[in-house]
């Protein structure tokens, strides 16, 4: 009888895990998205699911476990743990050749055992994947909302030892807090719309799976922060210091609206392995700028000389 276990994934596992993940989600798409060209469902084919670089990012920054059938890697589970007691199932996948053997159930039980202090587990799945609904409900998850495209699930695990400092189901809107020590505070499924934080120490906070659309961040120290797996479409950055910032595996989204840089100091910046089709550079100092190690000044001079003839 085979034994199912989970182990923390390493960068060396990235290629194998990406291969299994791609095969798994592509099979799901064939099953639930017969018209793949006209329907996009990010719960069935998550952004970056076929990217080795996305897998490496998740291994580095999230809790990424490989699923082992005896010693063979047959799947993975990726979770985000916020604070001490809140967990999110970001991805769970099992090689199609090993599905139907109860591996998914064992993996969810193993991940709960791995994080015994987590009191709330949530996840989203496609409304189209009917078998997932039965599976999660069997595992003790209950729907928190349903839309035409997506179902959200939550599993609450009672733990009396964690309830001493719990404030739950209270309306504390419009309350003002001044000079309060709120270090290591945890907020889960909390409505903070329209809230204001000023002159406060928010160092080392962890914000995950939250809606921050239409927000303003002004006069903020964000040095050495991580911004990953974000949707910043149509955002505006003004008077921002970006020294040492890296943009990796970044795209322009579904609408492909271009980025605009105006009056920006980008001296010494590097762009590599990127799609720069139709990029326009105007009225800019390009001293020392190189393309494929060829000075742009020399390219322009050669172009102008050619056009004089």
C-alpha positions in Angstrom: 0.0 0.0 0.0 1.5 3.4 -1.0 2.1 6.1 1.6 1.1 9.7 0.9 3.3 12.4 2.5 4.0 16.1 2.0 7.4 17.8 2.1 8.5 21.4 1.7 9.4 22.0 -1.9 12.8 23.3 -2.9 13.9 25.2 -6.0 15.2 21.9 -7.4 11.6 20.7 -7.5 10.4 23.6 -9.6 10.6 22.1 -13.0 8.9 18.8 -11.9 6.1 20.6 -10.0 5.5 23.0 -12.9 5.2 20.1 -15.3 2.7 18.3 -13.1 0.7 21.5 -12.4 0.5 22.3 -16.1 -0.7 18.8 -17.0 -3.2 18.9 -14.2 -4.8 22.3 -15.0 -4.7 21.7 -18.8 -6.7 18.5 -18.2 -9.2 20.4 -16.1 -9.5 23.0 -18.8 -10.3 20.2 -21.4 -13.0 18.9 -19.1 -14.7 22.1 -17.9 -13.8 24.6 -20.6 -14.9 23.1 -24.0 -14.6 26.5 -25.6 -11.2 27.5 -24.3 -10.7 30.3 -26.8 -13.8 32.2 -25.7 -13.8 31.5 -21.9 -11.1 32.5 -19.4 -11.3 30.9 -15.9 -8.4 31.7 -13.6 -9.5 29.2 -11.1 -9.1 26.4 -13.6 -5.9 27.8 -15.3 -4.4 30.2 -12.7 -2.1 33.0 -13.9 1.4 31.7 -14.3 0.4 28.1 -13.7 2.8 26.9 -16.5 5.7 29.2 -15.5 8.7 27.8 -13.8 9.6 31.3 -12.6 6.1 31.6 -10.9 6.7 28.2 -9.3 10.1 29.3 -8.0 8.6 32.5 -6.6 5.9 30.5 -4.7 8.5 28.1 -3.4 10.6 31.0 -2.1 7.8 33.2 -0.6 4.9 30.9 0.2 4.5 27.5 2.0 4.8 25.2 -1.0 4.7 21.5 -0.4 5.3 18.6 -2.8 3.0 15.6 -2.6 4.8 12.3 -2.5 3.3 8.9 -3.4 5.9 6.9 -1.5 9.0 8.7 -2.9 7.5 9.9 -6.2 6.3 13.5 -6.6 2.7 13.4 -7.8 1.4 16.8 -7.0 1.6 19.9 -4.8 -0.2 22.1 -2.4 0.5 25.8 -1.9 -0.7 27.7 1.1 -0.5 31.2 2.6 -0.4 31.5 6.3 -1.3 34.9 7.8 -0.5 35.5 11.4 -0.9 32.4 13.6 -4.4 31.2 12.9 -5.4 32.0 9.3 -4.6 29.9 6.2 -5.4 30.0 2.6 -5.2 27.1 0.1 -3.7 28.9 -3.0 -3.3 25.8 -5.1 -3.8 22.1 -4.8 -3.1 19.7 -7.7 -2.6 16.0 -8.2 -1.2 14.4 -11.4 -4.2 13.2 -13.5 -2.7 9.7 -13.5 -3.0 9.6 -9.7 -6.4 11.1 -9.3 -9.4 9.2 -7.9 -7.2 7.5 -5.2 -8.1 9.7 -2.3 -4.8 11.6 -2.4 -6.4 15.1 -2.3 -8.3 14.2 0.9 -5.1 13.0 2.6 -3.2 16.1 1.5 -5.7 18.5 3.0 -5.6 16.5 6.3 -1.8 16.5 6.2 -1.7 20.3 5.7 -4.1 20.8 8.7 -1.7 18.7 10.7 1.3 20.7 9.5 -0.3 23.9 10.8 -2.3 22.9 13.9 -2.8 26.5 15.0 -4.7 27.5 11.9 -8.4 28.0 12.8 -9.7 29.2 9.5 -8.9 27.7 6.1 -10.3 29.3 2.9 -10.0 28.9 -0.8 -11.7 29.6 -4.1 -12.6 27.2 -6.9 -14.4 27.6 -10.3 -18.2 27.3 -10.3 -17.7 25.0 -13.3 -15.7 22.4 -11.4 -18.7 20.6 -9.8 -16.5 17.7 -8.6 -14.5 20.2 -6.5 -17.6 21.4 -4.7 -18.5 17.9 -3.6 -14.9 17.3 -2.6 -14.5 20.4 -0.4 -17.8 20.0 1.2 -16.9 16.4 2.1 -13.7 17.8 3.7 -15.7 20.1 6.0 -15.6 23.3 3.9 -18.7 25.5 3.5 -19.5 28.1 0.9 -19.1 31.8 1.9 -20.2 33.2 -1.4 -21.1 32.1 -4.9 -20.9 33.9 -8.3 -21.4 32.8 -11.8 -17.7 32.0 -12.1 -16.4 31.3 -8.6 -17.3 29.6 -5.3 -15.5 30.6 -2.1 -15.1 28.1 0.7 -14.2 28.3 4.4 -13.4 25.7 7.0 -13.4 26.7 10.6 -11.7 24.5 13.2 -12.7 25.1 16.8 -9.8 25.7 19.1 -10.6 27.0 22.6 -6.9 27.8 23.3 -6.9 30.4 20.5 -10.1 32.3 21.5 -8.8 34.2 24.5 -8.0 37.4 22.5 -10.6 36.9 19.8 -13.0 39.7 18.9 -15.6 38.2 16.6 -18.7 39.5 14.8 -18.5 43.0 16.4 -19.4 46.3 14.7 -16.5 48.6 15.7 -16.8 50.9 12.6 -15.9 54.6 13.1 -13.8 53.9 16.2 -10.7 55.9 16.6 -7.5 54.5 18.0 -4.7 56.7 19.2 -1.4 55.8 20.8 -2.4 52.1 21.0 -0.1 49.1 21.0 -1.6 46.8 18.3 1.5 44.8 17.5 0.9 41.4 15.9 -2.8 42.1 15.5 -4.5 39.7 13.1 -7.5 40.7 10.9 -9.4 38.1 8.9 -12.6 38.6 6.9 -12.7 42.2 8.3 -14.3 45.2 6.5 -11.8 48.1 6.6 -13.3 50.1 3.7 -12.5 53.8 4.1 -10.2 53.3 7.1 -7.3 55.6 7.6 -3.8 54.8 9.0 -1.5 57.8 9.7 1.8 58.3 11.5 1.8 54.7 12.5 4.4 51.8 12.6 3.2 49.1 10.1 6.6 47.6 9.7 6.7 43.9 8.8 2.9 43.7 8.2 1.6 40.9 5.9 -1.3 41.7 3.6 -2.6 38.8 1.6 -5.7 38.2 -0.5 -7.2 41.6 0.2 -9.0 44.1 -1.9 -7.1 47.4 -1.9 -8.5 48.9 -5.0 -8.9 52.7 -5.1 -6.6 53.1 -2.1 -4.1 55.8 -1.5 -0.5 55.3 -0.2 1.2 58.6 0.4 4.4 59.5 2.2 5.1 55.9 3.1 8.4 54.1 3.8 8.2 50.9 1.8 11.9 50.0 1.7 12.8 46.3 1.3 9.1 45.3 0.8 7.8 42.5 -1.5 5.1 43.1 -4.0 4.2 39.9 -5.8 1.2 38.4 -7.6 -0.6 41.8 -7.7 -3.0 43.5 -10.1 -1.9 47.1 -10.4 -3.8 47.9 -13.6 -4.5 51.6 -14.1 -2.5 52.6 -11.0 -0.5 55.8 -10.8 2.9 56.2 -9.2 4.0 59.8 -8.7 7.2 61.1 -7.0 8.3 57.5 -6.2 11.9 56.5 -5.4 12.6 53.1 -7.1 16.3 52.6 -6.4 17.2 48.9 -6.5 13.7 47.9 -7.5 13.3 44.8 -9.7 10.4 44.0 -12.1 10.4 40.3 -12.8 7.9 38.2 -14.8 5.6 41.2 -15.1 3.0 41.8 -17.8 0.4 44.4 -18.9 -2.7 42.4 -18.1 -5.6 41.4 -20.3 -6.1 44.8 -21.8 -2.4 45.3 -22.6 -2.5 49.0 -21.6 1.1 50.3 -22.0 3.2 51.7 -19.1 4.2 55.3 -19.2 7.4 56.8 -17.8 7.6 60.6 -17.8 10.3 62.7 -16.2 11.8 59.6 -14.6 15.5 59.0 -13.7 16.2 55.4 -14.8 20.0 55.8 -15.0 21.8 52.4 -14.9 18.6 50.4 -15.2 18.6 47.0 -17.0 15.9 45.4 -19.2 16.4 41.8 -20.3 14.4 39.0 -21.8 11.5 41.4 -22.2 8.9 42.2 -24.9 9.6 45.8 -26.0 7.6 45.8 -29.2 6.3 49.2 -30.1 8.0 50.9 -27.2 8.5 54.6 -27.8 11.4 56.6 -26.3 11.3 60.4 -26.8 13.3 63.4 -25.7 15.4 61.3 -23.3 19.1 61.3 -22.4 20.4 57.9 -23.7 24.1 58.5 -23.0 25.7 55.1 -22.5 22.5 53.2 -23.2 23.1 49.9 -25.0 20.9 47.4 -26.8 22.4 43.9 -27.1 25.7 45.5 -26.0 25.6 48.0 -28.9 25.7 51.7 -27.8 22.4 53.4 -28.9 24.4 56.5 -29.8 26.3 54.5 -32.4 23.1 52.9 -33.7 21.4 56.3 -34.1 24.5 57.9 -35.7 24.6 55.0 -38.2 20.9 55.5 -38.9 21.3 59.2 -39.5 24.3 58.8 -41.8 22.4 56.2 -43.8 19.5 58.5 -44.3 21.8 61.4 -45.4 22.8 59.4 -48.5 
